[in-house]
Amino acid sequence: MSDISSRLSELENIVKSKSSRIIQLEENVETLRQNNTQLSEIIEGQKEQLKRLEQRGDQQRSDQQDNIVKELMRESRLLSANPGVTTVAFHARLSKNETPAKHHTIIFDVINTNSGKGYNKFSGVFTAPVDGVVFPEAVSGCDYTGSSTVSVVELAQGDVTFVRTSPTYTPAGTIVSNGNMWTSFAGWRIGDRM
């Protein structure tokens, strides 16, 4: 009889352990469902943005821009939303001089700052990790004269911004980026969207 009681007690302990594990797995499944919902929302935002680009009649997109869009779609599936992220700032620069063609995205391949993880040094694209008002700035040197372009834009989570040459005008000269003059792209979140 004591052998049966001992075995029964052992089985009760196993059931308690398995019940605890089931609860933990159910919580993990719920977290994964929430992440999946957030990723679906990001993908829908990317699809809407792609539709807006296509509706603008931007038929002159180069193969490189098509690859960037595909990469952004892939990244949107891999990224999870960043709840609680409020500090967003990035600064990247060119590692060498560049002579771009028309409709060419400038890829700033050396990252100095990337709070919020929004800048991609392989595509040259900043993807807003959260909604907000962003202050992007491009500083460039061309044949050893400098220029700076700044703007203030409202971005929704998943919106992108990047630096690209004109689709109709062939640039003349070289973008200088060396120890004397670094060409860079930067931006920082300055507040919430209106």
N, C-alpha and C positions, 0 to 999 in steps of 0.2 A: 504494500500500500504506500509506503514512504517513497518507493521508487517511482510510482505513478505521480505522487504529489510533486516530487522533485522534477520529473519530466514535464508536468503541467506548468510548474513555475518557470522552467526554462523556456517553454513555448510561449508563455505570456510575455516574457522579456523580449523574445524575438519579435512578437507581434507589435509591442510598444516601439521597438527600434525601427521596424519597417514602417509603422505609422508615422513616425517622426520623419523618416526619409521621404515618404510620399508627400507630406506637407511641404517639405523643402523643395521637392521636384515640382509640385504645383505652383509654388511661388516663382520658381525659375521659369516655368512655362508662361506665367502671367507677365513676367518681366520681358520675356522674348516677344510676347504678343504686343506689348506696349511699344517695344523697340520697332517691331515690324510696322505698326501703325504710323509711328513717326517717320520711318524710312519711306513708307508709301506716300506720306504727305510731301516729303522732300522730292520724291520722284515726280509726283503730280505737278509740283512747282516748276521743276526742270522741264517737264513736258509743255507746260503753259508758256514758259519762257521761250522754248524752241518754236512753238506755234507763233508767238509774237515776232520772232526773228524771221520766220518764213513768210508771215503776212506782210512784213515790210518789203518783201521782194528782194531780199538780200541774196540774189542768185549768184553773186560774184564771190561767194565764200570759197576760199581755197581748200585744197585737201587738208592742209594743216588745221584750218578752223573746223572742218568736219571732224577731224580726229580729236580736237579739243572738246567739242560738244559730246562726242562719244565717251571721252575720258570723264567729263563732268557727270554724265549719266551713270557711268560705272561707279564713280566716287559717291554719288548720291545714294546708291544702293548700299555702299559699304559704310558710310558715315552714320553715326547715330546723332541724334539731336544733342546739343550741348546745353542742357538746362542749367541756369545759374551763371552762365558765362556772360560777363558784362564788359570785361577788359578785352578789347579787340584792337590790335595794332600790328602792323607789319612794315618791314623795310627790307628791300632786296635790291641788289645792284648787278650790273653786267660784269662778268669777269674779264671781258676783253672787248676791244673795238668791234663794231659791227656795221656792215653796209647792207641795209635792208632793201628788199624789193617792195613793190606796191602791195597793199593788203597783207602785210606781214605782221604777225604778233611778235612783239619784243618779249623775249623770255629772259627775265632777270634771274640768273641762276645761282647767285650767292645770297643766302638769307642771313640777315643780321638780327632781325626780330620777327617773331611770328606768334604773338600772343593770340590765342583763340584758334590757331592752326588753320587759318583761312587761305593763306597764300600757298600756291603750288609752284615750286621752282622748275618743274618739268613742262608745264603748260603755260606758265606766265600769267595765270588767272588767279584772281582773288575771289573766293566764294564766301559770302557773308555767313558766318556761323550762327548769327542771331540777327533779329530785326534791329535796325538802328539808323541814325544819321551818321554817315561816314565822310571823312575828309580825305579823299585820295589826292596824291601829288606825284607828278612825274618830273624829275630833274634830269636834263640831258645836256650833253656836250656834243656839238657838231662842228667838226673842223676847228676845234679849240675855242669856240664861243659857247657860252652856256645859255640855257633857257629853263624855265620852270612853268609847269601848268598845274593849276589846282582847281578843285571844284568841291562842292558840298552836295551830296546825293543821299536820298533816302533809299535804303536797301532792305528788302525782306530777306529773311533767312533763305539761303539758296541762290539769291541773285548774284550775278558775277560782274566784275569789272576788270578790264585789262587795257594795255596800251597796244595800239595797232596803227600801222601806217594807212594812208588813204587808199581806198580801192581803185581810184581813178588817176591818182598822181604818182609818178615814179619819183621817190625821194632822190635827192642829189647829195652826195657827200657821205661822210662816215660818222656814225655815232661813236663818240670818243668815250672810253671808259678805261682809265688806268690810274696809276698813283697820283697823277696831277689833277684829274677830273673824273670822278666816278659818276656814271649815269645810273640813276636809281628810280625805283617805284616804291612809294610808301603810302600808307593810309592808316587812319585810326578812327575808332568810333567815338563820336563826341556827344551822343545822346540817343534817346529813344525816338522812334518814328512818331510823326505827328498824327 
